[in-house]
């Protein structure tokens, strides 16, 4: 892929040998169950109402709109920690800024696609990233392939983790957000909507991170550290989330990252001028408390937890190839942030 255009996403390499197996993902909404792991629980007092909500077949932004309407507030008064899949059953927290007046009982709200399980007051608004992570229960149907190969990859993933790629949904339908981001950064198009601008910047930044991670895997560096690597608090090597300032790595790691930046100079230069600051992200995602079972010969059930910002699809991609029912949508995240 040249730096001139980004009309298709590359096939980024896997860490483990392909099992050759396949399965259907999200045949039913209940095949993909996500439970948000909150940073804190509401204290019982404060200017914000916190709502524990289970949704089925709705995206997060839609639920936020419905809550704003029910509470008689503007949409910006509703907060949430992360986007959750539409085609799934997901449980997450929302907040509503309601400092005065009577507290509405939103547990009585009736909607076919979500229900309010409980509500309580708290002192602060929920903001993106205000979560520990997510717990997943995933049912894979129509599994076809060699079970021994699948089991080998399951064990490798459980013990060594997976490449912490940003999931394909980060890049929009057919990866279009990266090309839109490039066009925005080169001023070929003007994007006035702040939300769209943020989406495009995020896609470009995520793309460059994935390219760094992919190159390390291609060079046989999966599970290894390079001289000059910057480690996170768990001792895992990190990759760049591009922005202003020099990369924090040195020696071999810096050379690798700068080589990717040179290959995608338009994107990296544009991000620096867009005001983003350099950040780091772990190169390895480590599923916690991972287990699996085979209730039927062609059905595999997985459970595991991931930290905030990690993608369940990155776990699945290292085990087998999955396809979903054809239902294109401009929806958010299968890997939940």
Backbone bond lengths (Angstrom), bond angles and torsions (degrees), N, CA, C in turn:
res aa  C-N    CA-C-N  psi(-1)  N-CA   C-N-CA  omega(-1)  CA-C   N-CA-C  phi
1 X - - - 1.458 - - 1.522 109.01 -
2 X 1.329 117.27 127.44 1.458 120.22 178.55 1.518 110.31 -84.09
3 X 1.337 114.18 169.02 1.457 118.94 177.37 1.521 111.19 -78.25
4 X 1.332 117.27 -4.23 1.456 119.56 -174.90 1.524 112.23 -74.87
5 X 1.325 117.54 -35.85 1.459 119.54 -178.30 1.515 110.09 -153.37
6 X 1.321 115.14 158.34 1.466 121.83 -175.99 1.518 108.14 -136.48
7 X 1.324 115.08 66.35 1.461 119.93 -174.23 1.516 112.88 -89.51
8 X 1.337 117.47 -16.16 1.467 120.81 175.35 1.524 108.48 -138.05
9 X 1.319 115.69 149.43 1.461 119.78 176.77 1.519 109.62 -84.02
10 X 1.324 118.02 141.69 1.463 119.79 175.77 1.524 111.08 -71.80
11 X 1.314 116.00 164.04 1.466 121.39 172.74 1.531 107.37 -88.69
12 X 1.309 116.69 93.79 1.455 119.35 -178.34 1.523 110.91 -69.00
13 X 1.336 118.11 140.76 1.470 121.21 -171.86 1.518 113.32 -70.53
14 X 1.312 114.57 154.37 1.464 122.08 176.76 1.522 110.00 -90.38
15 X 1.326 114.73 160.76 1.462 119.95 177.81 1.522 111.86 -81.63
16 X 1.331 116.69 -29.90 1.463 121.06 -173.43 1.524 110.40 -119.29
17 X 1.336 117.41 157.54 1.471 120.15 179.00 1.523 110.89 -57.76
18 X 1.322 116.64 138.57 1.463 120.86 -179.66 1.519 109.96 -62.12
19 X 1.324 115.98 133.74 1.470 120.12 179.66 1.523 111.22 -75.88
20 X 1.334 116.82 -18.88 1.462 120.45 -176.34 1.514 113.51 76.46
21 X 1.335 116.92 2.49 1.458 121.49 -177.57 1.521 110.85 -91.76
22 X 1.331 115.15 161.42 1.457 120.79 179.35 1.520 109.58 -140.48
23 X 1.339 115.99 162.04 1.459 121.28 179.70 1.521 109.53 -161.40
24 X 1.314 115.75 163.54 1.460 122.06 175.17 1.522 109.08 -98.62
25 X 1.330 115.42 129.51 1.464 123.07 -179.90 1.523 109.21 -108.11
26 X 1.321 116.66 138.37 1.470 122.60 176.20 1.528 112.36 60.29
27 X 1.315 115.92 40.92 1.466 118.94 172.92 1.525 108.91 -61.02
28 X 1.319 116.07 -39.60 1.459 123.67 172.93 1.524 108.28 -123.09
29 X 1.323 117.30 154.35 1.462 119.42 177.67 1.525 111.42 -57.81
30 X 1.343 116.15 -37.99 1.467 119.04 -177.52 1.530 113.45 -71.97
31 X 1.328 116.66 -2.28 1.470 120.03 174.76 1.527 112.05 -78.40
32 X 1.325 117.43 -10.88 1.468 121.27 -177.97 1.526 107.23 -133.82
33 X 1.326 116.35 94.48 1.463 121.88 -176.52 1.533 108.80 -108.37
34 X 1.320 115.58 124.98 1.473 121.65 -177.51 1.522 109.12 -124.06
35 X 1.318 115.83 129.16 1.459 121.43 175.72 1.514 108.83 -119.27
36 X 1.324 115.83 120.34 1.462 120.61 179.63 1.524 110.38 -69.86
37 X 1.328 115.72 138.33 1.460 122.26 176.50 1.532 107.15 -103.48
38 X 1.342 118.49 102.44 1.459 120.84 -171.57 1.519 112.63 -73.84
39 X 1.328 115.45 155.16 1.461 120.75 173.72 1.520 110.98 -70.86
40 X 1.331 115.91 -34.68 1.456 121.23 -179.77 1.510 108.59 -153.64
41 X 1.325 116.17 165.47 1.453 122.47 176.25 1.526 108.77 -108.87
42 X 1.336 117.52 155.27 1.462 119.55 -178.26 1.529 111.74 -62.04
43 X 1.342 114.38 145.45 1.470 120.77 -175.02 1.509 113.04 -83.80
44 X 1.337 117.06 -19.24 1.465 120.30 -177.88 1.513 113.37 104.22
45 X 1.347 117.22 -8.77 1.461 120.65 179.67 1.521 109.41 -144.37
46 X 1.342 115.85 147.34 1.454 120.42 178.43 1.514 111.33 142.63
47 X 1.329 116.63 179.64 1.464 122.22 -174.47 1.532 113.38 -87.16
48 X 1.321 116.93 -3.32 1.462 120.92 -177.52 1.529 110.45 -116.80
49 X 1.337 116.07 141.61 1.464 121.19 170.99 1.527 107.32 -94.61
50 X 1.307 116.24 127.65 1.468 120.82 173.77 1.525 109.25 -102.65
51 X 1.334 115.25 134.79 1.464 122.10 -175.84 1.522 110.29 -122.47
52 X 1.317 116.01 127.86 1.463 122.16 173.99 1.524 106.64 -92.33
53 X 1.331 117.00 113.58 1.462 121.59 -169.39 1.519 111.25 -123.86
54 X 1.319 115.14 137.58 1.469 121.63 170.45 1.514 107.87 -109.25
55 X 1.330 116.06 126.99 1.459 119.55 179.54 1.524 110.59 -121.45
56 X 1.324 114.81 152.85 1.463 121.57 -176.35 1.518 107.90 -143.93
57 X 1.353 115.90 103.08 1.455 119.80 178.45 1.513 114.74 89.24
58 X 1.332 117.64 11.91 1.464 121.34 178.03 1.517 109.16 -125.06
59 X 1.331 116.97 149.54 1.450 117.93 174.58 1.523 110.26 -90.28
60 X 1.319 115.74 166.25 1.459 121.27 -172.51 1.523 112.08 -62.93
61 X 1.337 117.15 -43.80 1.460 120.29 -178.04 1.525 111.49 -62.61
62 X 1.331 116.88 -37.12 1.462 120.52 178.59 1.523 110.46 -63.19
63 X 1.329 117.02 -44.72 1.464 120.29 179.08 1.527 110.09 -61.88
64 X 1.323 117.25 -41.18 1.462 121.09 178.49 1.531 110.64 -59.71
65 X 1.336 117.39 -40.98 1.466 121.31 177.87 1.530 111.01 -61.99
66 X 1.333 115.51 -43.95 1.463 119.98 -179.72 1.521 111.73 -64.62
67 X 1.324 116.94 -38.70 1.463 120.85 179.15 1.527 110.89 -67.00
68 X 1.334 116.55 -40.71 1.461 120.18 178.17 1.522 110.71 -60.49
69 X 1.329 115.97 -44.33 1.462 120.06 179.50 1.525 111.26 -63.69
70 X 1.332 116.71 -43.29 1.466 120.56 -178.06 1.524 112.06 -66.17
71 X 1.343 116.45 -33.84 1.463 120.34 -177.71 1.524 112.56 -91.39
72 X 1.346 117.32 -7.68 1.447 120.61 179.85 1.516 113.93 71.98
73 X 1.345 116.41 36.33 1.462 121.03 -179.60 1.532 109.25 -124.52
74 X 1.335 115.91 172.88 1.462 120.65 174.81 1.530 109.76 -79.80
75 X 1.348 115.04 157.75 1.470 118.67 -177.74 1.520 112.55 -60.35
76 X 1.350 116.95 -32.22 1.464 118.45 -178.01 1.530 112.51 -70.99
77 X 1.330 116.74 -10.57 1.462 120.10 175.43 1.527 112.51 -82.26
78 X 1.322 116.70 -5.80 1.464 121.83 179.02 1.526 108.83 -102.00
79 X 1.321 116.88 130.76 1.458 121.11 -179.96 1.517 111.73 -122.10
80 X 1.330 115.54 157.86 1.461 121.68 173.60 1.518 107.79 -155.56
81 X 1.328 114.92 157.76 1.466 120.08 -172.36 1.521 112.71 -85.75
82 X 1.321 117.71 -30.52 1.455 119.49 -176.23 1.512 111.80 -159.20
83 X 1.325 116.23 154.41 1.462 121.96 174.77 1.519 109.35 -77.91
84 X 1.300 115.64 141.31 1.461 121.07 178.86 1.525 109.26 -126.11
85 X 1.314 115.38 154.00 1.455 121.78 -176.91 1.518 113.01 -57.52
86 X 1.311 114.16 149.91 1.463 119.63 172.06 1.528 110.89 -80.39
87 X 1.331 116.48 -48.77 1.472 119.95 -175.78 1.521 109.25 -86.37
88 X 1.306 114.65 72.01 1.461 121.78 -174.05 1.521 107.87 -171.43
89 X 1.311 115.68 169.66 1.457 121.68 167.07 1.522 105.91 -107.64
90 X 1.311 116.58 117.08 1.457 120.01 -174.48 1.523 110.29 -129.96
91 X 1.320 113.86 147.50 1.461 120.21 178.49 1.521 108.08 -123.02
92 X 1.339 115.85 124.95 1.456 119.92 -176.95 1.524 110.36 -152.28
93 X 1.340 115.19 167.07 1.455 122.11 179.82 1.525 111.05 -98.98
94 X 1.339 114.94 141.83 1.459 123.47 171.37 1.521 108.04 -124.51
95 X 1.337 116.49 155.46 1.464 120.78 173.55 1.516 109.89 -126.75
96 X 1.336 116.52 149.53 1.464 122.63 176.83 1.523 108.01 -130.83
97 X 1.317 116.13 129.22 1.462 120.78 178.40 1.529 108.77 -80.54
98 X 1.338 115.38 109.24 1.470 122.19 -179.81 1.527 108.41 -140.85
99 X 1.331 117.36 78.81 1.455 119.61 -172.82 1.524 114.40 -75.85
100 X 1.331 117.31 -24.05 1.467 119.52 -172.83 1.523 111.05 -128.13
101 X 1.312 114.08 165.24 1.455 120.17 176.05 1.515 113.03 80.31
102 X 1.301 114.39 -174.71 1.461 120.24 -179.54 1.525 110.47 -71.59
103 X 1.306 115.18 148.22 1.461 120.29 177.91 1.525 108.93 -87.80
104 X 1.332 118.20 115.73 1.476 119.26 179.39 1.526 110.46 -68.87
105 X 1.315 116.04 146.07 1.467 120.88 176.95 1.525 108.00 -89.41
106 X 1.337 115.75 90.89 1.462 119.80 -175.86 1.521 112.86 -78.92
107 X 1.339 117.33 -5.83 1.466 118.75 173.50 1.532 110.69 -67.64
108 X 1.333 116.38 -14.89 1.466 120.65 178.50 1.536 111.98 -87.90
109 X 1.326 116.10 -4.38 1.462 120.18 -179.45 1.524 110.58 -64.02
110 X 1.318 116.06 128.84 1.464 121.28 -178.88 1.529 109.77 -106.83
111 X 1.335 116.63 121.98 1.463 120.10 175.84 1.524 107.95 -150.97
112 X 1.330 118.19 138.07 1.474 119.75 -176.57 1.524 114.47 -66.82
113 X 1.341 118.23 -18.94 1.466 120.18 -173.74 1.525 114.29 -108.97
114 X 1.323 117.94 -3.84 1.464 119.01 175.20 1.525 110.45 -158.94
115 X 1.323 115.26 158.93 1.463 120.57 175.67 1.521 109.44 -140.82
116 X 1.330 115.48 145.36 1.455 122.17 178.08 1.520 108.02 -90.49
117 X 1.333 116.09 113.94 1.464 120.59 -175.71 1.523 111.57 -80.58
118 X 1.333 116.63 -36.13 1.461 120.16 178.40 1.518 108.87 -162.26
119 X 1.335 116.22 164.20 1.456 120.83 175.82 1.518 109.73 -145.39
120 X 1.330 115.17 150.59 1.458 121.09 178.49 1.520 108.20 -159.18
121 X 1.309 116.69 160.64 1.465 120.35 -179.95 1.533 111.43 -88.17
122 X 1.357 113.93 153.82 1.457 119.86 177.15 1.527 109.47 -151.85
123 X 1.337 116.39 166.04 1.460 121.92 -171.26 1.525 113.65 -86.81
124 X 1.320 118.60 -10.55 1.466 119.03 -175.09 1.520 111.48 -139.06
125 X 1.348 113.72 160.37 1.458 121.61 176.53 1.515 109.91 -81.78
126 X 1.318 116.10 145.66 1.465 120.39 171.93 1.527 108.84 -76.30
127 X 1.319 116.11 132.67 1.456 121.14 179.79 1.529 109.98 -125.38
128 X 1.333 117.70 157.16 1.467 119.85 179.95 1.521 111.83 -52.19
129 X 1.323 115.18 131.51 1.460 120.61 179.94 1.513 114.29 95.00
130 X 1.345 117.57 -5.98 1.466 120.63 -179.99 1.530 110.99 -80.21
131 X 1.309 116.39 60.24 1.464 120.70 177.90 1.523 109.24 -152.93
132 X 1.338 115.04 153.57 1.467 119.39 174.91 1.520 110.74 -74.78
133 X 1.317 115.53 -41.47 1.449 120.31 -176.37 1.505 110.29 168.68
134 X 1.326 116.60 -155.38 1.454 121.97 -177.72 1.527 110.15 -141.73
135 X 1.318 115.20 145.55 1.460 122.60 174.51 1.522 108.36 -104.53
136 X 1.339 116.52 130.70 1.464 122.01 -176.34 1.520 111.74 -115.05
137 X 1.319 115.23 142.89 1.470 122.15 164.69 1.523 106.06 -129.33
138 X 1.341 116.07 113.83 1.460 121.96 -171.24 1.529 109.49 -121.32
139 X 1.324 115.29 125.94 1.461 121.51 175.99 1.528 108.17 -102.67
140 X 1.322 116.50 120.46 1.462 122.36 175.91 1.517 108.31 -102.99
141 X 1.318 116.33 123.24 1.467 121.86 -177.53 1.531 110.24 -107.22
142 X 1.318 114.27 164.38 1.468 121.75 177.71 1.527 111.06 53.01
143 X 1.321 115.99 42.20 1.462 120.80 179.30 1.530 109.11 -68.53
144 X 1.319 116.14 126.07 1.465 121.43 179.48 1.522 108.62 -130.09
145 X 1.331 116.18 133.16 1.456 119.89 -179.69 1.513 111.33 138.23
146 X 1.308 115.09 -176.93 1.464 121.29 -175.93 1.527 110.36 -80.61
147 X 1.340 115.86 119.10 1.464 118.81 -176.31 1.525 111.84 -65.15
148 X 1.303 118.25 -34.34 1.465 120.36 -179.89 1.534 110.96 -62.14
149 X 1.343 116.39 -39.14 1.464 120.12 178.19 1.525 111.30 -67.76
150 X 1.323 115.67 -39.32 1.468 119.61 176.85 1.524 109.87 -63.00
151 X 1.329 116.66 -46.10 1.466 120.98 -179.13 1.531 111.21 -62.14
152 X 1.318 116.27 -37.83 1.467 119.49 179.09 1.529 110.89 -62.22
153 X 1.327 116.20 -42.52 1.461 119.40 178.99 1.521 112.01 -71.23
154 X 1.328 116.93 -35.97 1.462 119.94 175.55 1.528 110.88 -58.78
155 X 1.310 116.30 -45.02 1.470 120.28 -179.08 1.529 111.31 -67.31
156 X 1.337 116.38 -37.71 1.465 119.78 178.60 1.525 110.93 -65.45
157 X 1.327 115.99 -42.99 1.465 120.74 179.53 1.524 110.55 -63.80
158 X 1.330 116.52 -44.19 1.466 120.20 -178.07 1.523 111.84 -63.58
159 X 1.332 117.01 -33.98 1.466 119.37 -175.36 1.528 113.53 -93.26
160 X 1.341 117.57 -31.00 1.465 120.51 -172.77 1.522 114.80 -118.33
161 X 1.329 118.00 -4.82 1.452 120.53 -179.09 1.515 112.86 78.94
162 X 1.326 115.70 -172.08 1.467 122.20 -177.28 1.525 109.30 -134.44
163 X 1.329 117.49 160.00 1.473 119.42 172.75 1.534 109.81 -57.96
164 X 1.306 115.31 131.08 1.467 120.65 -174.61 1.526 111.48 -84.25
165 X 1.342 115.19 50.72 1.458 120.16 178.47 1.531 110.78 -62.55
166 X 1.320 115.49 148.34 1.455 119.39 163.41 1.525 107.17 -72.64
167 X 1.331 116.65 136.88 1.449 121.23 -176.66 1.521 112.97 -71.32
168 X 1.335 115.47 159.00 1.470 120.83 -176.31 1.518 112.13 -57.23
169 X 1.335 117.51 -31.69 1.459 120.13 -178.86 1.529 112.15 -64.28
170 X 1.334 116.83 -19.24 1.463 121.07 176.43 1.532 111.20 -64.72
171 X 1.327 115.69 -23.16 1.466 120.36 -171.14 1.520 113.32 -103.33
172 X 1.332 117.39 5.23 1.455 120.33 177.82 1.515 112.42 80.52
173 X 1.308 115.93 176.42 1.459 122.23 -177.70 1.518 109.57 -61.66
174 X 1.336 115.20 120.99 1.467 123.49 -179.24 1.530 112.07 56.45
175 X 1.338 116.42 29.22 1.456 120.45 175.93 1.509 114.97 75.07
176 X 1.331 117.79 13.39 1.462 121.54 -172.06 1.515 115.57 -62.91
177 X 1.347 117.89 -23.46 1.465 119.40 -177.23 1.531 112.64 -67.91
178 X 1.336 117.36 -27.32 1.465 119.78 179.16 1.527 110.00 -68.85
179 X 1.315 116.89 -45.92 1.466 120.26 178.30 1.527 111.06 -65.21
180 X 1.331 116.95 -38.62 1.463 119.83 176.45 1.527 110.49 -63.26
181 X 1.334 115.18 -39.61 1.457 119.69 177.86 1.518 112.04 -64.04
182 X 1.336 116.46 -42.72 1.473 119.67 177.34 1.523 110.18 -60.42
183 X 1.331 116.27 -45.48 1.461 119.77 -179.06 1.531 110.85 -63.72
184 X 1.321 116.75 -36.02 1.468 120.49 177.95 1.526 110.99 -67.71
185 X 1.329 116.55 -43.56 1.459 120.26 -177.63 1.525 112.42 -67.96
186 X 1.337 116.74 -29.44 1.461 120.47 178.39 1.538 112.06 -92.50
187 X 1.329 115.26 5.47 1.463 122.90 177.29 1.518 113.34 63.22
188 X 1.340 115.16 26.48 1.463 118.58 171.79 1.520 110.34 -74.99
189 X 1.317 115.76 -28.89 1.459 120.99 174.29 1.525 107.73 -130.06
190 X 1.309 116.11 154.92 1.463 121.06 175.82 1.524 108.14 -111.11
191 X 1.306 115.75 126.94 1.464 121.27 -179.60 1.528 107.58 -111.33
192 X 1.313 116.52 112.10 1.462 120.77 -177.23 1.524 112.11 -90.80
193 X 1.322 116.37 -29.35 1.463 120.40 -177.35 1.526 110.09 -71.92
194 X 1.358 118.53 116.89 1.464 120.37 -177.07 1.524 113.27 -60.04
195 X 1.333 117.03 -34.84 1.461 120.21 -179.82 1.528 110.69 -66.21
196 X 1.343 116.69 -44.86 1.466 119.88 178.36 1.523 111.08 -64.90
197 X 1.317 115.86 -39.81 1.458 119.57 178.36 1.522 110.26 -59.62
198 X 1.325 116.38 -43.38 1.458 120.44 178.25 1.511 112.45 -63.48
199 X 1.340 116.82 -39.46 1.463 121.23 178.92 1.524 110.66 -63.03
200 X 1.327 116.51 -43.29 1.464 120.29 -178.52 1.531 111.35 -68.56
201 X 1.327 117.12 -41.74 1.463 120.01 177.32 1.525 110.68 -62.51
202 X 1.325 116.19 -41.95 1.462 120.47 179.34 1.521 111.13 -62.66
203 X 1.343 116.55 -40.69 1.463 120.53 180.00 1.529 111.02 -64.08
204 X 1.331 116.92 -43.68 1.462 120.91 -179.49 1.530 110.39 -64.32
205 X 1.311 116.24 -45.38 1.465 121.02 -179.29 1.529 110.96 -63.06
206 X 1.325 115.99 -42.38 1.461 121.10 179.69 1.520 110.99 -65.70
207 X 1.332 116.60 -37.67 1.463 121.83 179.18 1.530 110.49 -60.52
208 X 1.327 117.11 -47.47 1.464 120.30 -178.74 1.526 110.42 -64.47
209 X 1.331 117.75 -39.58 1.466 119.74 175.98 1.527 110.41 -59.35
210 X 1.339 116.71 -47.49 1.463 119.90 179.83 1.528 111.88 -60.38
211 X 1.318 116.97 -36.26 1.460 120.46 178.61 1.535 111.33 -64.91
212 X 1.329 117.55 -38.93 1.466 120.93 176.78 1.526 110.04 -64.46
213 X 1.326 116.15 -47.12 1.466 120.62 -179.61 1.524 110.75 -62.50
214 X 1.333 116.92 -42.16 1.467 121.10 179.95 1.527 111.28 -62.26
215 X 1.318 116.90 -41.25 1.463 119.86 -179.71 1.522 111.09 -64.51
216 X 1.315 117.21 -38.66 1.463 120.09 177.59 1.528 110.69 -62.50
217 X 1.324 116.42 -41.21 1.469 119.39 178.88 1.530 110.29 -67.22
218 X 1.326 116.85 -42.38 1.468 120.98 178.68 1.531 111.38 -59.88
219 X 1.317 116.60 -33.05 1.459 120.83 -178.61 1.532 112.52 -88.19
220 X 1.342 116.89 10.89 1.461 120.63 176.80 1.516 114.15 75.29
221 X 1.331 116.02 25.85 1.458 120.00 -174.82 1.522 113.09 -102.57
222 X 1.337 117.65 10.02 1.466 119.44 178.00 1.541 109.67 -62.37
223 X 1.323 115.41 131.31 1.457 120.26 179.77 1.518 113.78 77.44
224 X 1.350 117.11 7.82 1.457 120.71 -178.18 1.531 109.70 -121.86
225 X 1.320 115.15 160.36 1.459 120.08 173.96 1.523 109.27 -109.29
226 X 1.325 114.86 151.21 1.457 122.23 176.68 1.521 109.45 -104.65
227 X 1.305 116.98 153.93 1.460 119.39 173.20 1.522 108.29 -62.51
228 X 1.321 115.89 131.37 1.457 120.70 -179.16 1.507 114.44 91.61
229 X 1.348 117.97 2.90 1.464 120.35 177.78 1.528 110.96 -63.70
230 X 1.331 116.13 147.73 1.461 122.43 169.50 1.520 107.36 -99.46
231 X 1.338 116.49 123.73 1.462 121.38 -176.48 1.526 110.24 -97.95
232 X 1.333 116.11 151.51 1.462 119.01 174.15 1.521 110.18 -87.73
233 X 1.332 116.24 -173.94 1.469 119.90 -174.45 1.530 112.47 -66.80
234 X 1.349 117.46 -18.24 1.466 119.92 178.79 1.526 111.88 -93.36
235 X 1.345 117.27 -2.37 1.457 120.51 -178.14 1.507 114.01 90.08
236 X 1.338 116.53 11.95 1.467 121.09 179.37 1.524 109.95 -91.19
237 X 1.348 118.91 136.84 1.459 120.08 175.54 1.526 111.27 -63.53
238 X 1.323 116.17 150.76 1.456 121.55 -176.45 1.519 111.06 -119.84
239 X 1.321 115.20 161.50 1.453 122.68 174.90 1.514 110.02 -119.36
240 X 1.332 117.50 167.13 1.463 121.07 -172.39 1.531 113.38 -84.20
241 X 1.321 114.91 137.40 1.459 122.52 161.95 1.525 104.36 -102.84
242 X 1.319 115.80 106.62 1.454 120.41 -161.49 1.521 113.07 -67.91
243 X 1.329 114.42 149.03 1.456 121.38 178.03 1.514 110.17 179.87
244 X 1.325 115.94 -163.66 1.467 121.47 -177.62 1.523 110.82 -66.69
245 X 1.318 115.70 148.83 1.453 121.30 177.21 1.519 111.29 97.44
246 X 1.310 115.76 164.75 1.462 121.09 -179.51 1.523 109.46 -79.20
247 X 1.328 115.32 150.98 1.462 118.83 175.96 1.525 109.31 -63.01
248 X 1.316 115.66 146.11 1.470 120.68 -175.31 1.520 113.10 -78.06
249 X 1.321 116.30 -14.89 1.463 119.26 -178.35 1.525 110.49 -74.62
250 X 1.330 115.73 166.23 1.463 122.30 175.14 1.521 108.21 -134.20
251 X 1.310 116.70 176.09 1.464 124.69 172.41 1.529 112.61 50.64
252 X 1.350 117.01 -130.86 1.470 120.79 -173.61 1.526 112.05 -61.95
253 X 1.317 116.41 -42.11 1.463 119.97 -177.62 1.525 110.67 -63.30
254 X 1.317 116.74 -42.41 1.463 120.35 179.21 1.523 111.25 -65.08
255 X 1.323 116.56 -40.46 1.463 119.94 179.05 1.526 110.91 -61.35
256 X 1.327 116.13 -41.68 1.465 119.75 179.58 1.524 110.61 -64.23
257 X 1.330 116.45 -46.80 1.460 120.03 -177.44 1.529 111.53 -66.80
258 X 1.326 116.92 -40.02 1.461 119.37 178.37 1.525 111.61 -67.08
259 X 1.340 116.51 -31.93 1.455 119.36 176.77 1.516 111.76 -63.73
260 X 1.338 116.77 -40.57 1.468 120.60 176.24 1.524 110.05 -65.91
261 X 1.331 116.56 -41.46 1.465 120.29 179.99 1.531 111.51 -62.63
262 X 1.319 116.75 -36.66 1.464 119.69 178.45 1.528 110.84 -67.65
263 X 1.332 115.55 -37.23 1.466 119.80 179.30 1.527 111.51 -67.20
264 X 1.326 115.52 -29.00 1.468 120.80 -179.57 1.532 109.44 -120.35
265 X 1.327 114.73 48.01 1.466 120.69 -172.90 1.527 112.41 -60.31
266 X 1.325 116.64 -37.74 1.469 119.23 -179.51 1.524 110.59 -59.88
267 X 1.319 116.35 -44.35 1.462 120.41 -178.96 1.524 110.95 -67.91
268 X 1.336 117.27 -47.31 1.466 120.65 -175.09 1.527 111.60 -68.39
269 X 1.322 117.22 -42.98 1.463 119.78 176.66 1.523 110.41 -62.24
270 X 1.324 115.64 -41.23 1.465 119.29 179.99 1.517 112.51 -63.46
271 X 1.340 116.74 -39.88 1.467 119.55 179.05 1.521 111.62 -65.97
272 X 1.314 116.35 -37.87 1.467 119.06 178.23 1.530 110.27 -62.67
273 X 1.323 117.06 -42.33 1.464 120.56 -179.05 1.529 112.24 -77.36
274 X 1.337 116.53 -15.24 1.471 119.80 177.77 1.527 111.83 -81.10
275 X 1.327 116.59 -4.71 1.461 119.40 175.00 1.510 115.39 95.21
276 X 1.337 117.74 6.11 1.466 119.58 177.15 1.530 109.98 -76.23
277 X 1.316 115.87 142.31 1.461 120.88 176.09 1.526 110.42 -97.51
278 X 1.328 116.50 150.09 1.469 120.96 175.87 1.527 110.61 -58.43
279 X 1.332 115.20 133.10 1.463 121.53 172.43 1.525 107.58 -136.24
280 X 1.330 116.10 174.47 1.459 120.56 -179.98 1.530 109.63 -128.09
281 X 1.338 114.52 154.38 1.468 121.27 178.84 1.523 107.80 -140.57
282 X 1.322 116.38 139.42 1.459 120.61 179.58 1.525 110.60 -59.67
283 X 1.336 116.26 140.13 1.464 121.22 178.54 1.520 112.72 -81.52
284 X 1.325 116.61 -15.72 1.469 121.89 -177.84 1.522 109.37 -119.03
285 X 1.332 116.55 132.48 1.463 122.29 170.80 1.520 107.61 -104.25
286 X 1.315 116.38 128.42 1.466 120.67 -174.97 1.528 110.44 -115.20
287 X 1.335 117.98 102.47 1.461 119.85 176.83 1.538 110.45 -60.97
288 X 1.318 115.89 136.39 1.461 121.39 179.17 1.524 110.09 -104.15
289 X 1.337 114.87 148.92 1.483 121.20 176.45 1.523 110.87 50.37
290 X 1.322 115.91 45.79 1.466 120.34 -176.43 1.527 110.47 -82.43
291 X 1.322 115.55 132.71 1.467 121.01 175.81 1.523 108.44 -145.97
292 X 1.324 115.98 162.99 1.460 119.95 179.53 1.518 110.06 -153.55
293 X 1.316 114.49 158.47 1.469 121.40 178.76 1.520 109.02 -150.27
294 X 1.326 114.12 159.89 1.462 121.79 179.10 1.530 108.17 -116.37
295 X 1.344 118.88 87.57 1.470 119.14 179.49 1.526 112.58 -66.35
296 X 1.332 116.06 -25.39 1.465 122.04 173.98 1.524 107.86 -139.28
297 X 1.319 116.23 165.53 1.462 119.89 -177.16 1.520 112.03 -61.11
298 X 1.332 117.25 -31.03 1.465 120.44 -177.17 1.535 111.36 -113.28
299 X 1.320 116.72 26.06 1.471 120.37 -179.63 1.528 109.90 -136.79
300 X 1.330 115.52 127.96 1.458 122.41 -178.53 1.524 108.62 -122.85
301 X 1.333 115.95 130.07 1.461 121.45 178.99 1.524 108.89 -114.98
302 X 1.339 115.76 123.87 1.462 122.58 -178.72 1.524 110.16 -114.23
303 X 1.326 116.91 141.23 1.461 121.20 169.57 1.520 108.45 -132.49
304 X 1.337 115.81 138.75 1.463 121.18 178.08 1.525 108.59 -169.55
305 X 1.321 115.86 163.93 1.465 122.34 174.62 1.516 109.20 -116.11
306 X 1.332 115.51 149.96 1.461 121.89 176.20 1.523 109.64 -133.34
307 X 1.330 117.65 147.26 1.461 120.31 174.70 1.523 110.78 -65.23
308 X 1.326 116.31 161.59 1.463 121.97 176.94 1.520 110.09 -54.24
309 X 1.337 116.14 138.05 1.454 121.35 176.91 1.509 114.84 88.25
310 X 1.347 118.41 -5.67 1.461 121.55 177.24 1.524 109.85 -94.99
311 X 1.317 116.55 152.40 1.457 122.06 -171.23 1.524 112.03 -109.42
312 X 1.325 116.08 127.84 1.464 120.55 176.49 1.526 110.97 -63.05
313 X 1.331 116.83 -31.72 1.461 119.60 179.42 1.524 111.17 -63.57
314 X 1.341 117.61 -30.61 1.469 119.91 177.55 1.522 110.94 -66.04
315 X 1.318 116.90 -30.87 1.471 121.44 175.52 1.528 109.62 -70.94
316 X 1.328 116.22 -49.71 1.465 120.22 -177.40 1.526 112.08 -61.94
317 X 1.337 116.66 -38.56 1.465 120.42 -176.47 1.520 113.13 -61.88
318 X 1.340 116.79 -24.98 1.463 120.15 179.89 1.526 112.02 -85.91
319 X 1.321 117.35 -5.63 1.470 121.20 -176.35 1.525 111.18 -105.29
320 X 1.336 115.90 -48.34 1.469 121.26 179.34 1.518 108.66 -162.84
321 X 1.317 115.18 173.01 1.466 120.95 179.57 1.526 108.68 -90.06
322 X 1.327 117.00 127.40 1.459 120.33 179.84 1.520 110.97 -114.80
323 X 1.321 115.41 148.47 1.463 121.96 171.83 1.520 107.71 -129.97
324 X 1.324 115.48 149.32 1.455 121.96 178.40 1.519 109.79 -109.93
325 X 1.339 117.17 158.26 1.466 119.34 171.86 1.524 109.98 -54.48
326 X 1.305 117.06 145.64 1.468 121.90 -175.41 1.525 109.39 -74.72
327 X 1.322 116.22 105.12 1.460 120.90 179.60 1.521 107.85 -152.55
328 X 1.310 116.29 67.36 1.467 121.01 -177.52 1.522 110.71 -54.31
329 X 1.312 114.92 134.76 1.463 121.36 176.67 1.514 108.08 -149.73
330 X 1.315 115.82 154.41 1.465 120.47 175.61 1.530 109.77 -83.64
331 X 1.298 116.00 30.90 1.455 122.05 -170.39 1.511 112.01 -78.10
332 X 1.314 115.46 167.30 1.459 119.14 176.51 1.504 111.58 -85.20
333 X 1.112 117.52 -171.02 1.418 148.12 -171.69 1.503 121.10 -29.21
334 X 1.298 116.01 122.83 1.455 118.75 165.20 1.483 110.06 -93.07
335 X 1.152 120.17 0.80 1.412 117.76 178.62 1.445 107.72 -133.94
336 X 0.901 128.44 38.23 1.388 141.54 144.99 1.505 110.44 38.87
337 X 1.321 112.91 130.34 1.474 117.24 -177.96 1.500 110.22 -117.50
